[in-house]
Amino acid sequence: MRKKYLYFFAAAHLSVDINTGALPAILPFFVSYYSMDYKAMTGLMFASSILSSFI
């Protein structure tokens, strides 16, 4: 029964690691498609960092 929780937390940790590493790579595409400025990009990175610590 406890292995189910371990697998869930491992999958959540993997998802956070992949998304945190991929976000800086896709920020230039957000800038070109959505006309984001540095303030919006910084907010996105900050939200990603804060939410990854909660997960």
mmCIF entry with sequence, helices, sheets and N, C-alpha, C, O atoms, coordinates in Angstrom:
data_MODEL
# 
_entry.id   MODEL 
# 
_entity.id                         1 
_entity.type                       polymer 
_entity.pdbx_number_of_molecules   1 
# 
_entity_poly.entity_id                      1 
_entity_poly.type                           'polypeptide(L)' 
_entity_poly.nstd_linkage                   no 
_entity_poly.nstd_monomer                   no 
_entity_poly.pdbx_seq_one_letter_code       MRKKYLYFFAAAHLSVDINTGALPAILPFFVSYYSMDYKAMTGLMFASSILSSFI 
_entity_poly.pdbx_seq_one_letter_code_can   MRKKYLYFFAAAHLSVDINTGALPAILPFFVSYYSMDYKAMTGLMFASSILSSFI 
_entity_poly.pdbx_strand_id                 A 
# 
loop_
_entity_poly_seq.entity_id 
_entity_poly_seq.num 
_entity_poly_seq.mon_id 
_entity_poly_seq.hetero 
1 1  MET n 
1 2  ARG n 
1 3  LYS n 
1 4  LYS n 
1 5  TYR n 
1 6  LEU n 
1 7  TYR n 
1 8  PHE n 
1 9  PHE n 
1 10 ALA n 
1 11 ALA n 
1 12 ALA n 
1 13 HIS n 
1 14 LEU n 
1 15 SER n 
1 16 VAL n 
1 17 ASP n 
1 18 ILE n 
1 19 ASN n 
1 20 THR n 
1 21 GLY n 
1 22 ALA n 
1 23 LEU n 
1 24 PRO n 
1 25 ALA n 
1 26 ILE n 
1 27 LEU n 
1 28 PRO n 
1 29 PHE n 
1 30 PHE n 
1 31 VAL n 
1 32 SER n 
1 33 TYR n 
1 34 TYR n 
1 35 SER n 
1 36 MET n 
1 37 ASP n 
1 38 TYR n 
1 39 LYS n 
1 40 ALA n 
1 41 MET n 
1 42 THR n 
1 43 GLY n 
1 44 LEU n 
1 45 MET n 
1 46 PHE n 
1 47 ALA n 
1 48 SER n 
1 49 SER n 
1 50 ILE n 
1 51 LEU n 
1 52 SER n 
1 53 SER n 
1 54 PHE n 
1 55 ILE n 
# 
_struct_asym.id          A 
_struct_asym.entity_id   1 
# 
loop_
_struct_conf.conf_type_id 
_struct_conf.id 
_struct_conf.pdbx_PDB_helix_id 
_struct_conf.beg_label_comp_id 
_struct_conf.beg_label_asym_id 
_struct_conf.beg_label_seq_id 
_struct_conf.pdbx_beg_PDB_ins_code 
_struct_conf.end_label_comp_id 
_struct_conf.end_label_asym_id 
_struct_conf.end_label_seq_id 
_struct_conf.pdbx_end_PDB_ins_code 
_struct_conf.beg_auth_comp_id 
_struct_conf.beg_auth_asym_id 
_struct_conf.beg_auth_seq_id 
_struct_conf.end_auth_comp_id 
_struct_conf.end_auth_asym_id 
_struct_conf.end_auth_seq_id 
_struct_conf.pdbx_PDB_helix_class 
_struct_conf.details 
_struct_conf.pdbx_PDB_helix_length 
HELX_P HELX_P1 AA1 ARG A 2  ? TYR A 34 ? ARG A 2  TYR A 34 1 ? 33 
HELX_P HELX_P2 AA2 TYR A 38 ? PHE A 54 ? TYR A 38 PHE A 54 1 ? 17 
# 
_struct_conf_type.id          HELX_P 
_struct_conf_type.criteria    ? 
_struct_conf_type.reference   ? 
# 
loop_
_atom_site.group_PDB 
_atom_site.id 
_atom_site.type_symbol 
_atom_site.label_atom_id 
_atom_site.label_alt_id 
_atom_site.label_comp_id 
_atom_site.label_asym_id 
_atom_site.label_entity_id 
_atom_site.label_seq_id 
_atom_site.pdbx_PDB_ins_code 
_atom_site.Cartn_x 
_atom_site.Cartn_y 
_atom_site.Cartn_z 
_atom_site.occupancy 
_atom_site.B_iso_or_equiv 
_atom_site.pdbx_formal_charge 
_atom_site.auth_seq_id 
_atom_site.auth_comp_id 
_atom_site.auth_asym_id 
_atom_site.auth_atom_id 
_atom_site.pdbx_PDB_model_num 
ATOM 1   N N  . MET A 1 1  ? 0.819  -1.193 0.000   1.00 0.00 ? 1  MET A N  1 
ATOM 2   C CA . MET A 1 1  ? 0.000  0.000  0.000   1.00 0.00 ? 1  MET A CA 1 
ATOM 3   C C  . MET A 1 1  ? 0.867  1.262  0.000   1.00 0.00 ? 1  MET A C  1 
ATOM 4   O O  . MET A 1 1  ? 0.537  2.231  -0.685  1.00 0.00 ? 1  MET A O  1 
ATOM 5   N N  . ARG A 1 2  ? 1.946  1.267  0.740   1.00 0.00 ? 2  ARG A N  1 
ATOM 6   C CA . ARG A 1 2  ? 2.791  2.455  0.825   1.00 0.00 ? 2  ARG A CA 1 
ATOM 7   C C  . ARG A 1 2  ? 3.614  2.662  -0.441  1.00 0.00 ? 2  ARG A C  1 
ATOM 8   O O  . ARG A 1 2  ? 4.047  3.781  -0.717  1.00 0.00 ? 2  ARG A O  1 
ATOM 9   N N  . LYS A 1 3  ? 3.834  1.605  -1.212  1.00 0.00 ? 3  LYS A N  1 
ATOM 10  C CA . LYS A 1 3  ? 4.582  1.758  -2.454  1.00 0.00 ? 3  LYS A CA 1 
ATOM 11  C C  . LYS A 1 3  ? 3.807  2.608  -3.451  1.00 0.00 ? 3  LYS A C  1 
ATOM 12  O O  . LYS A 1 3  ? 4.404  3.287  -4.287  1.00 0.00 ? 3  LYS A O  1 
ATOM 13  N N  . LYS A 1 4  ? 2.487  2.575  -3.368  1.00 0.00 ? 4  LYS A N  1 
ATOM 14  C CA . LYS A 1 4  ? 1.671  3.394  -4.244  1.00 0.00 ? 4  LYS A CA 1 
ATOM 15  C C  . LYS A 1 4  ? 1.965  4.880  -4.012  1.00 0.00 ? 4  LYS A C  1 
ATOM 16  O O  . LYS A 1 4  ? 2.082  5.644  -4.970  1.00 0.00 ? 4  LYS A O  1 
ATOM 17  N N  . TYR A 1 5  ? 2.082  5.284  -2.767  1.00 0.00 ? 5  TYR A N  1 
ATOM 18  C CA . TYR A 1 5  ? 2.406  6.677  -2.450  1.00 0.00 ? 5  TYR A CA 1 
ATOM 19  C C  . TYR A 1 5  ? 3.828  7.027  -2.873  1.00 0.00 ? 5  TYR A C  1 
ATOM 20  O O  . TYR A 1 5  ? 4.087  8.140  -3.331  1.00 0.00 ? 5  TYR A O  1 
ATOM 21  N N  . LEU A 1 6  ? 4.726  6.098  -2.724  1.00 0.00 ? 6  LEU A N  1 
ATOM 22  C CA . LEU A 1 6  ? 6.104  6.332  -3.135  1.00 0.00 ? 6  LEU A CA 1 
ATOM 23  C C  . LEU A 1 6  ? 6.192  6.550  -4.637  1.00 0.00 ? 6  LEU A C  1 
ATOM 24  O O  . LEU A 1 6  ? 6.914  7.438  -5.090  1.00 0.00 ? 6  LEU A O  1 
ATOM 25  N N  . TYR A 1 7  ? 5.476  5.762  -5.406  1.00 0.00 ? 7  TYR A N  1 
ATOM 26  C CA . TYR A 1 7  ? 5.469  5.933  -6.853  1.00 0.00 ? 7  TYR A CA 1 
ATOM 27  C C  . TYR A 1 7  ? 4.813  7.256  -7.254  1.00 0.00 ? 7  TYR A C  1 
ATOM 28  O O  . TYR A 1 7  ? 5.261  7.915  -8.192  1.00 0.00 ? 7  TYR A O  1 
ATOM 29  N N  . PHE A 1 8  ? 3.765  7.636  -6.550  1.00 0.00 ? 8  PHE A N  1 
ATOM 30  C CA . PHE A 1 8  ? 3.105  8.905  -6.830  1.00 0.00 ? 8  PHE A CA 1 
ATOM 31  C C  . PHE A 1 8  ? 4.050  10.077 -6.584  1.00 0.00 ? 8  PHE A C  1 
ATOM 32  O O  . PHE A 1 8  ? 4.151  10.970 -7.424  1.00 0.00 ? 8  PHE A O  1 
ATOM 33  N N  . PHE A 1 9  ? 4.739  10.089 -5.452  1.00 0.00 ? 9  PHE A N  1 
ATOM 34  C CA . PHE A 1 9  ? 5.654  11.187 -5.149  1.00 0.00 ? 9  PHE A CA 1 
ATOM 35  C C  . PHE A 1 9  ? 6.870  11.180 -6.076  1.00 0.00 ? 9  PHE A C  1 
ATOM 36  O O  . PHE A 1 9  ? 7.397  12.241 -6.410  1.00 0.00 ? 9  PHE A O  1 
ATOM 37  N N  . ALA A 1 10 ? 7.308  10.021 -6.483  1.00 0.00 ? 10 ALA A N  1 
ATOM 38  C CA . ALA A 1 10 ? 8.416  9.952  -7.441  1.00 0.00 ? 10 ALA A CA 1 
ATOM 39  C C  . ALA A 1 10 ? 7.996  10.510 -8.798  1.00 0.00 ? 10 ALA A C  1 
ATOM 40  O O  . ALA A 1 10 ? 8.775  11.216 -9.439  1.00 0.00 ? 10 ALA A O  1 
ATOM 41  N N  . ALA A 1 11 ? 6.795  10.210 -9.240  1.00 0.00 ? 11 ALA A N  1 
ATOM 42  C CA . ALA A 1 11 ? 6.295  10.745 -10.510 1.00 0.00 ? 11 ALA A CA 1 
ATOM 43  C C  . ALA A 1 11 ? 6.099  12.252 -10.427 1.00 0.00 ? 11 ALA A C  1 
ATOM 44  O O  . ALA A 1 11 ? 6.386  12.966 -11.388 1.00 0.00 ? 11 ALA A O  1 
ATOM 45  N N  . ALA A 1 12 ? 5.613  12.745 -9.293  1.00 0.00 ? 12 ALA A N  1 
ATOM 46  C CA . ALA A 1 12 ? 5.443  14.186 -9.118  1.00 0.00 ? 12 ALA A CA 1 
ATOM 47  C C  . ALA A 1 12 ? 6.794  14.891 -9.128  1.00 0.00 ? 12 ALA A C  1 
ATOM 48  O O  . ALA A 1 12 ? 6.926  15.966 -9.713  1.00 0.00 ? 12 ALA A O  1 
ATOM 49  N N  . HIS A 1 13 ? 7.788  14.301 -8.492  1.00 0.00 ? 13 HIS A N  1 
ATOM 50  C CA . HIS A 1 13 ? 9.120  14.887 -8.467  1.00 0.00 ? 13 HIS A CA 1 
ATOM 51  C C  . HIS A 1 13 ? 9.739  14.895 -9.866  1.00 0.00 ? 13 HIS A C  1 
ATOM 52  O O  . HIS A 1 13 ? 10.387 15.869 -10.248 1.00 0.00 ? 13 HIS A O  1 
ATOM 53  N N  . LEU A 1 14 ? 9.548  13.847 -10.609 1.00 0.00 ? 14 LEU A N  1 
ATOM 54  C CA . LEU A 1 14 ? 10.041 13.787 -11.981 1.00 0.00 ? 14 LEU A CA 1 
ATOM 55  C C  . LEU A 1 14 ? 9.382  14.858 -12.847 1.00 0.00 ? 14 LEU A C  1 
ATOM 56  O O  . LEU A 1 14 ? 10.050 15.517 -13.644 1.00 0.00 ? 14 LEU A O  1 
ATOM 57  N N  . SER A 1 15 ? 8.087  15.026 -12.689 1.00 0.00 ? 15 SER A N  1 
ATOM 58  C CA . SER A 1 15 ? 7.370  16.048 -13.445 1.00 0.00 ? 15 SER A CA 1 
ATOM 59  C C  . SER A 1 15 ? 7.877  17.450 -13.123 1.00 0.00 ? 15 SER A C  1 
ATOM 60  O O  . SER A 1 15 ? 8.043  18.270 -14.027 1.00 0.00 ? 15 SER A O  1 
ATOM 61  N N  . VAL A 1 16 ? 8.120  17.730 -11.861 1.00 0.00 ? 16 VAL A N  1 
ATOM 62  C CA . VAL A 1 16 ? 8.630  19.043 -11.460 1.00 0.00 ? 16 VAL A CA 1 
ATOM 63  C C  . VAL A 1 16 ? 10.026 19.263 -12.024 1.00 0.00 ? 16 VAL A C  1 
ATOM 64  O O  . VAL A 1 16 ? 10.327 20.353 -12.511 1.00 0.00 ? 16 VAL A O  1 
ATOM 65  N N  . ASP A 1 17 ? 10.875 18.261 -11.967 1.00 0.00 ? 17 ASP A N  1 
ATOM 66  C CA . ASP A 1 17 ? 12.233 18.406 -12.487 1.00 0.00 ? 17 ASP A CA 1 
ATOM 67  C C  . ASP A 1 17 ? 12.251 18.655 -13.992 1.00 0.00 ? 17 ASP A C  1 
ATOM 68  O O  . ASP A 1 17 ? 13.023 19.480 -14.480 1.00 0.00 ? 17 ASP A O  1 
ATOM 69  N N  . ILE A 1 18 ? 11.406 17.946 -14.718 1.00 0.00 ? 18 ILE A N  1 
ATOM 70  C CA . ILE A 1 18 ? 11.360 18.121 -16.171 1.00 0.00 ? 18 ILE A CA 1 
ATOM 71  C C  . ILE A 1 18 ? 10.817 19.502 -16.523 1.00 0.00 ? 18 ILE A C  1 
ATOM 72  O O  . ILE A 1 18 ? 11.366 20.181 -17.390 1.00 0.00 ? 18 ILE A O  1 
ATOM 73  N N  . ASN A 1 19 ? 9.751  19.918 -15.862 1.00 0.00 ? 19 ASN A N  1 
ATOM 74  C CA . ASN A 1 19 ? 9.152  21.219 -16.176 1.00 0.00 ? 19 ASN A CA 1 
ATOM 75  C C  . ASN A 1 19 ? 10.057 22.373 -15.778 1.00 0.00 ? 19 ASN A C  1 
ATOM 76  O O  . ASN A 1 19 ? 10.121 23.370 -16.496 1.00 0.00 ? 19 ASN A O  1 
ATOM 77  N N  . THR A 1 20 ? 10.752 22.267 -14.662 1.00 0.00 ? 20 THR A N  1 
ATOM 78  C CA . THR A 1 20 ? 11.649 23.330 -14.236 1.00 0.00 ? 20 THR A CA 1 
ATOM 79  C C  . THR A 1 20 ? 12.814 23.485 -15.200 1.00 0.00 ? 20 THR A C  1 
ATOM 80  O O  . THR A 1 20 ? 13.263 24.604 -15.447 1.00 0.00 ? 20 THR A O  1 
ATOM 81  N N  . GLY A 1 21 ? 13.301 22.405 -15.735 1.00 0.00 ? 21 GLY A N  1 
ATOM 82  C CA . GLY A 1 21 ? 14.399 22.478 -16.685 1.00 0.00 ? 21 GLY A CA 1 
ATOM 83  C C  . GLY A 1 21 ? 13.960 22.905 -18.071 1.00 0.00 ? 21 GLY A C  1 
ATOM 84  O O  . GLY A 1 21 ? 14.749 23.489 -18.814 1.00 0.00 ? 21 GLY A O  1 
ATOM 85  N N  . ALA A 1 22 ? 12.727 22.629 -18.431 1.00 0.00 ? 22 ALA A N  1 
ATOM 86  C CA . ALA A 1 22 ? 12.245 22.951 -19.770 1.00 0.00 ? 22 ALA A CA 1 
ATOM 87  C C  . ALA A 1 22 ? 11.754 24.387 -19.894 1.00 0.00 ? 22 ALA A C  1 
ATOM 88  O O  . ALA A 1 22 ? 11.754 24.944 -20.992 1.00 0.00 ? 22 ALA A O  1 
ATOM 89  N N  . LEU A 1 23 ? 11.340 24.990 -18.800 1.00 0.00 ? 23 LEU A N  1 
ATOM 90  C CA . LEU A 1 23 ? 10.770 26.332 -18.878 1.00 0.00 ? 23 LEU A CA 1 
ATOM 91  C C  . LEU A 1 23 ? 11.743 27.381 -19.413 1.00 0.00 ? 23 LEU A C  1 
ATOM 92  O O  . LEU A 1 23 ? 11.341 28.167 -20.272 1.00 0.00 ? 23 LEU A O  1 
ATOM 93  N N  . PRO A 1 24 ? 12.995 27.443 -18.961 1.00 0.00 ? 24 PRO A N  1 
ATOM 94  C CA . PRO A 1 24 ? 13.903 28.441 -19.549 1.00 0.00 ? 24 PRO A CA 1 
ATOM 95  C C  . PRO A 1 24 ? 14.147 28.225 -21.043 1.00 0.00 ? 24 PRO A C  1 
ATOM 96  O O  . PRO A 1 24 ? 14.439 29.177 -21.766 1.00 0.00 ? 24 PRO A O  1 
ATOM 97  N N  . ALA A 1 25 ? 14.030 27.011 -21.499 1.00 0.00 ? 25 ALA A N  1 
ATOM 98  C CA . ALA A 1 25 ? 14.243 26.735 -22.919 1.00 0.00 ? 25 ALA A CA 1 
ATOM 99  C C  . ALA A 1 25 ? 13.084 27.216 -23.785 1.00 0.00 ? 25 ALA A C  1 
ATOM 100 O O  . ALA A 1 25 ? 13.288 27.561 -24.949 1.00 0.00 ? 25 ALA A O  1 
ATOM 101 N N  . ILE A 1 26 ? 11.875 27.243 -23.236 1.00 0.00 ? 26 ILE A N  1 
ATOM 102 C CA . ILE A 1 26 ? 10.728 27.662 -24.041 1.00 0.00 ? 26 ILE A CA 1 
ATOM 103 C C  . ILE A 1 26 ? 10.347 29.122 -23.823 1.00 0.00 ? 26 ILE A C  1 
ATOM 104 O O  . ILE A 1 26 ? 9.426  29.612 -24.477 1.00 0.00 ? 26 ILE A O  1 
ATOM 105 N N  . LEU A 1 27 ? 11.019 29.824 -22.935 1.00 0.00 ? 27 LEU A N  1 
ATOM 106 C CA . LEU A 1 27 ? 10.709 31.241 -22.719 1.00 0.00 ? 27 LEU A CA 1 
ATOM 107 C C  . LEU A 1 27 ? 10.871 32.095 -23.973 1.00 0.00 ? 27 LEU A C  1 
ATOM 108 O O  . LEU A 1 27 ? 10.039 32.975 -24.194 1.00 0.00 ? 27 LEU A O  1 
ATOM 109 N N  . PRO A 1 28 ? 11.896 31.888 -24.811 1.00 0.00 ? 28 PRO A N  1 
ATOM 110 C CA . PRO A 1 28 ? 11.961 32.701 -26.044 1.00 0.00 ? 28 PRO A CA 1 
ATOM 111 C C  . PRO A 1 28 ? 10.752 32.512 -26.962 1.00 0.00 ? 28 PRO A C  1 
ATOM 112 O O  . PRO A 1 28 ? 10.356 33.449 -27.654 1.00 0.00 ? 28 PRO A O  1 
ATOM 113 N N  . PHE A 1 29 ? 10.171 31.333 -26.979 1.00 0.00 ? 29 PHE A N  1 
ATOM 114 C CA . PHE A 1 29 ? 8.974  31.112 -27.777 1.00 0.00 ? 29 PHE A CA 1 
ATOM 115 C C  . PHE A 1 29 ? 7.781  31.855 -27.192 1.00 0.00 ? 29 PHE A C  1 
ATOM 116 O O  . PHE A 1 29 ? 6.949  32.372 -27.938 1.00 0.00 ? 29 PHE A O  1 
ATOM 117 N N  . PHE A 1 30 ? 7.686  31.913 -25.856 1.00 0.00 ? 30 PHE A N  1 
ATOM 118 C CA . PHE A 1 30 ? 6.631  32.700 -25.223 1.00 0.00 ? 30 PHE A CA 1 
ATOM 119 C C  . PHE A 1 30 ? 6.766  34.173 -25.559 1.00 0.00 ? 30 PHE A C  1 
ATOM 120 O O  . PHE A 1 30 ? 5.768  34.860 -25.777 1.00 0.00 ? 30 PHE A O  1 
ATOM 121 N N  . VAL A 1 31 ? 7.997  34.658 -25.601 1.00 0.00 ? 31 VAL A N  1 
ATOM 122 C CA . VAL A 1 31 ? 8.233  36.066 -25.927 1.00 0.00 ? 31 VAL A CA 1 
ATOM 123 C C  . VAL A 1 31 ? 7.782  36.358 -27.351 1.00 0.00 ? 31 VAL A C  1 
ATOM 124 O O  . VAL A 1 31 ? 7.139  37.378 -27.598 1.00 0.00 ? 31 VAL A O  1 
ATOM 125 N N  . SER A 1 32 ? 8.106  35.485 -28.281 1.00 0.00 ? 32 SER A N  1 
ATOM 126 C CA . SER A 1 32 ? 7.753  35.753 -29.674 1.00 0.00 ? 32 SER A CA 1 
ATOM 127 C C  . SER A 1 32 ? 6.257  35.552 -29.952 1.00 0.00 ? 32 SER A C  1 
ATOM 128 O O  . SER A 1 32 ? 5.674  36.313 -30.723 1.00 0.00 ? 32 SER A O  1 
ATOM 129 N N  . TYR A 1 33 ? 5.628  34.547 -29.342 1.00 0.00 ? 33 TYR A N  1 
ATOM 130 C CA . TYR A 1 33 ? 4.224  34.275 -29.626 1.00 0.00 ? 33 TYR A CA 1 
ATOM 131 C C  . TYR A 1 33 ? 3.265  35.149 -28.823 1.00 0.00 ? 33 TYR A C  1 
ATOM 132 O O  . TYR A 1 33 ? 2.244  35.597 -29.345 1.00 0.00 ? 33 TYR A O  1 
ATOM 133 N N  . TYR A 1 34 ? 3.594  35.391 -27.554 1.00 0.00 ? 34 TYR A N  1 
ATOM 134 C CA . TYR A 1 34 ? 2.682  36.111 -26.669 1.00 0.00 ? 34 TYR A CA 1 
ATOM 135 C C  . TYR A 1 34 ? 3.148  37.529 -26.348 1.00 0.00 ? 34 TYR A C  1 
ATOM 136 O O  . TYR A 1 34 ? 2.504  38.221 -25.559 1.00 0.00 ? 34 TYR A O  1 
ATOM 137 N N  . SER A 1 35 ? 4.238  37.967 -26.936 1.00 0.00 ? 35 SER A N  1 
ATOM 138 C CA . SER A 1 35 ? 4.802  39.309 -26.719 1.00 0.00 ? 35 SER A CA 1 
ATOM 139 C C  . SER A 1 35 ? 5.002  39.595 -25.229 1.00 0.00 ? 35 SER A C  1 
ATOM 140 O O  . SER A 1 35 ? 4.637  40.664 -24.739 1.00 0.00 ? 35 SER A O  1 
ATOM 141 N N  . MET A 1 36 ? 5.575  38.645 -24.530 1.00 0.00 ? 36 MET A N  1 
ATOM 142 C CA . MET A 1 36 ? 5.831  38.811 -23.097 1.00 0.00 ? 36 MET A CA 1 
ATOM 143 C C  . MET A 1 36 ? 7.061  39.705 -22.901 1.00 0.00 ? 36 MET A C  1 
ATOM 144 O O  . MET A 1 36 ? 7.986  39.700 -23.713 1.00 0.00 ? 36 MET A O  1 
ATOM 145 N N  . ASP A 1 37 ? 7.050  40.464 -21.817 1.00 0.00 ? 37 ASP A N  1 
ATOM 146 C CA . ASP A 1 37 ? 8.208  41.276 -21.480 1.00 0.00 ? 37 ASP A CA 1 
ATOM 147 C C  . ASP A 1 37 ? 8.984  40.579 -20.356 1.00 0.00 ? 37 ASP A C  1 
ATOM 148 O O  . ASP A 1 37 ? 8.616  39.493 -19.907 1.00 0.00 ? 37 ASP A O  1 
ATOM 149 N N  . TYR A 1 38 ? 10.065 41.231 -19.916 1.00 0.00 ? 38 TYR A N  1 
ATOM 150 C CA . TYR A 1 38 ? 10.901 40.623 -18.885 1.00 0.00 ? 38 TYR A CA 1 
ATOM 151 C C  . TYR A 1 38 ? 10.153 40.458 -17.563 1.00 0.00 ? 38 TYR A C  1 
ATOM 152 O O  . TYR A 1 38 ? 10.399 39.506 -16.823 1.00 0.00 ? 38 TYR A O  1 
ATOM 153 N N  . LYS A 1 39 ? 9.256  41.367 -17.274 1.00 0.00 ? 39 LYS A N  1 
ATOM 154 C CA . LYS A 1 39 ? 8.494  41.280 -16.032 1.00 0.00 ? 39 LYS A CA 1 
ATOM 155 C C  . LYS A 1 39 ? 7.597  40.038 -16.031 1.00 0.00 ? 39 LYS A C  1 
ATOM 156 O O  . LYS A 1 39 ? 7.501  39.344 -15.019 1.00 0.00 ? 39 LYS A O  1 
ATOM 157 N N  . ALA A 1 40 ? 6.947  39.759 -17.147 1.00 0.00 ? 40 ALA A N  1 
ATOM 158 C CA . ALA A 1 40 ? 6.077  38.585 -17.246 1.00 0.00 ? 40 ALA A CA 1 
ATOM 159 C C  . ALA A 1 40 ? 6.891  37.289 -17.210 1.00 0.00 ? 40 ALA A C  1 
ATOM 160 O O  . ALA A 1 40 ? 6.481  36.306 -16.593 1.00 0.00 ? 40 ALA A O  1 
ATOM 161 N N  . MET A 1 41 ? 8.044  37.298 -17.877 1.00 0.00 ? 41 MET A N  1 
ATOM 162 C CA . MET A 1 41 ? 8.890  36.097 -17.856 1.00 0.00 ? 41 MET A CA 1 
ATOM 163 C C  . MET A 1 41 ? 9.414  35.827 -16.455 1.00 0.00 ? 41 MET A C  1 
ATOM 164 O O  . MET A 1 41 ? 9.473  34.678 -16.016 1.00 0.00 ? 41 MET A O  1 
ATOM 165 N N  . THR A 1 42 ? 9.798  36.901 -15.749 1.00 0.00 ? 42 THR A N  1 
ATOM 166 C CA . THR A 1 42 ? 10.276 36.741 -14.378 1.00 0.00 ? 42 THR A CA 1 
ATOM 167 C C  . THR A 1 42 ? 9.170  36.205 -13.478 1.00 0.00 ? 42 THR A C  1 
ATOM 168 O O  . THR A 1 42 ? 9.416  35.350 -12.628 1.00 0.00 ? 42 THR A O  1 
ATOM 169 N N  . GLY A 1 43 ? 7.964  36.703 -13.664 1.00 0.00 ? 43 GLY A N  1 
ATOM 170 C CA . GLY A 1 43 ? 6.827  36.205 -12.885 1.00 0.00 ? 43 GLY A CA 1 
ATOM 171 C C  . GLY A 1 43 ? 6.540  34.743 -13.158 1.00 0.00 ? 43 GLY A C  1 
ATOM 172 O O  . GLY A 1 43 ? 6.194  33.991 -12.246 1.00 0.00 ? 43 GLY A O  1 
ATOM 173 N N  . LEU A 1 44 ? 6.681  34.344 -14.394 1.00 0.00 ? 44 LEU A N  1 
ATOM 174 C CA . LEU A 1 44 ? 6.471  32.942 -14.750 1.00 0.00 ? 44 LEU A CA 1 
ATOM 175 C C  . LEU A 1 44 ? 7.524  32.032 -14.110 1.00 0.00 ? 44 LEU A C  1 
ATOM 176 O O  . LEU A 1 44 ? 7.205  30.964 -13.589 1.00 0.00 ? 44 LEU A O  1 
ATOM 177 N N  . MET A 1 45 ? 8.770  32.471 -14.160 1.00 0.00 ? 45 MET A N  1 
ATOM 178 C CA . MET A 1 45 ? 9.837  31.689 -13.528 1.00 0.00 ? 45 MET A CA 1 
ATOM 179 C C  . MET A 1 45 ? 9.673  31.650 -12.009 1.00 0.00 ? 45 MET A C  1 
ATOM 180 O O  . MET A 1 45 ? 9.906  30.616 -11.383 1.00 0.00 ? 45 MET A O  1 
ATOM 181 N N  . PHE A 1 46 ? 9.273  32.775 -11.421 1.00 0.00 ? 46 PHE A N  1 
ATOM 182 C CA . PHE A 1 46 ? 9.046  32.822 -9.975  1.00 0.00 ? 46 PHE A CA 1 
ATOM 183 C C  . PHE A 1 46 ? 7.907  31.889 -9.579  1.00 0.00 ? 46 PHE A C  1 
ATOM 184 O O  . PHE A 1 46 ? 8.023  31.144 -8.606  1.00 0.00 ? 46 PHE A O  1 
ATOM 185 N N  . ALA A 1 47 ? 6.806  31.926 -10.330 1.00 0.00 ? 47 ALA A N  1 
ATOM 186 C CA . ALA A 1 47 ? 5.678  31.038 -10.025 1.00 0.00 ? 47 ALA A CA 1 
ATOM 187 C C  . ALA A 1 47 ? 6.078  29.576 -10.172 1.00 0.00 ? 47 ALA A C  1 
ATOM 188 O O  . ALA A 1 47 ? 5.657  28.730 -9.383  1.00 0.00 ? 47 ALA A O  1 
ATOM 189 N N  . SER A 1 48 ? 6.878  29.286 -11.167 1.00 0.00 ? 48 SER A N  1 
ATOM 190 C CA . SER A 1 48 ? 7.341  27.910 -11.351 1.00 0.00 ? 48 SER A CA 1 
ATOM 191 C C  . SER A 1 48 ? 8.197  27.453 -10.174 1.00 0.00 ? 48 SER A C  1 
ATOM 192 O O  . SER A 1 48 ? 8.056  26.328 -9.695  1.00 0.00 ? 48 SER A O  1 
ATOM 193 N N  . SER A 1 49 ? 9.077  28.323 -9.714  1.00 0.00 ? 49 SER A N  1 
ATOM 194 C CA . SER A 1 49 ? 9.931  27.969 -8.588  1.00 0.00 ? 49 SER A CA 1 
ATOM 195 C C  . SER A 1 49 ? 9.146  27.781 -7.304  1.00 0.00 ? 49 SER A C  1 
ATOM 196 O O  . SER A 1 49 ? 9.385  26.835 -6.553  1.00 0.00 ? 49 SER A O  1 
ATOM 197 N N  . ILE A 1 50 ? 8.209  28.682 -7.054  1.00 0.00 ? 50 ILE A N  1 
ATOM 198 C CA . ILE A 1 50 ? 7.411  28.582 -5.837  1.00 0.00 ? 50 ILE A CA 1 
ATOM 199 C C  . ILE A 1 50 ? 6.526  27.347 -5.868  1.00 0.00 ? 50 ILE A C  1 
ATOM 200 O O  . ILE A 1 50 ? 6.448  26.613 -4.883  1.00 0.00 ? 50 ILE A O  1 
ATOM 201 N N  . LEU A 1 51 ? 5.860  27.114 -6.989  1.00 0.00 ? 51 LEU A N  1 
ATOM 202 C CA . LEU A 1 51 ? 4.977  25.951 -7.073  1.00 0.00 ? 51 LEU A CA 1 
ATOM 203 C C  . LEU A 1 51 ? 5.742  24.633 -7.036  1.00 0.00 ? 51 LEU A C  1 
ATOM 204 O O  . LEU A 1 51 ? 5.222  23.634 -6.539  1.00 0.00 ? 51 LEU A O  1 
ATOM 205 N N  . SER A 1 52 ? 6.951  24.617 -7.546  1.00 0.00 ? 52 SER A N  1 
ATOM 206 C CA . SER A 1 52 ? 7.726  23.370 -7.498  1.00 0.00 ? 52 SER A CA 1 
ATOM 207 C C  . SER A 1 52 ? 8.126  23.040 -6.065  1.00 0.00 ? 52 SER A C  1 
ATOM 208 O O  . SER A 1 52 ? 8.274  21.867 -5.719  1.00 0.00 ? 52 SER A O  1 
ATOM 209 N N  . SER A 1 53 ? 8.301  24.050 -5.238  1.00 0.00 ? 53 SER A N  1 
ATOM 210 C CA . SER A 1 53 ? 8.648  23.756 -3.839  1.00 0.00 ? 53 SER A CA 1 
ATOM 211 C C  . SER A 1 53 ? 7.440  23.230 -3.068  1.00 0.00 ? 53 SER A C  1 
ATOM 212 O O  . SER A 1 53 ? 7.603  22.466 -2.116  1.00 0.00 ? 53 SER A O  1 
ATOM 213 N N  . PHE A 1 54 ? 6.231  23.627 -3.464  1.00 0.00 ? 54 PHE A N  1 
ATOM 214 C CA . PHE A 1 54 ? 5.044  23.095 -2.808  1.00 0.00 ? 54 PHE A CA 1 
ATOM 215 C C  . PHE A 1 54 ? 4.780  21.654 -3.214  1.00 0.00 ? 54 PHE A C  1 
ATOM 216 O O  . PHE A 1 54 ? 4.352  20.841 -2.396  1.00 0.00 ? 54 PHE A O  1 
ATOM 217 N N  . ILE A 1 55 ? 5.034  21.342 -4.470  1.00 0.00 ? 55 ILE A N  1 
ATOM 218 C CA . ILE A 1 55 ? 4.773  19.976 -4.935  1.00 0.00 ? 55 ILE A CA 1 
ATOM 219 C C  . ILE A 1 55 ? 5.817  19.057 -4.350  1.00 0.00 ? 55 ILE A C  1 
ATOM 220 O O  . ILE A 1 55 ? 5.794  17.854 -4.607  1.00 0.00 ? 55 ILE A O  1 
# 
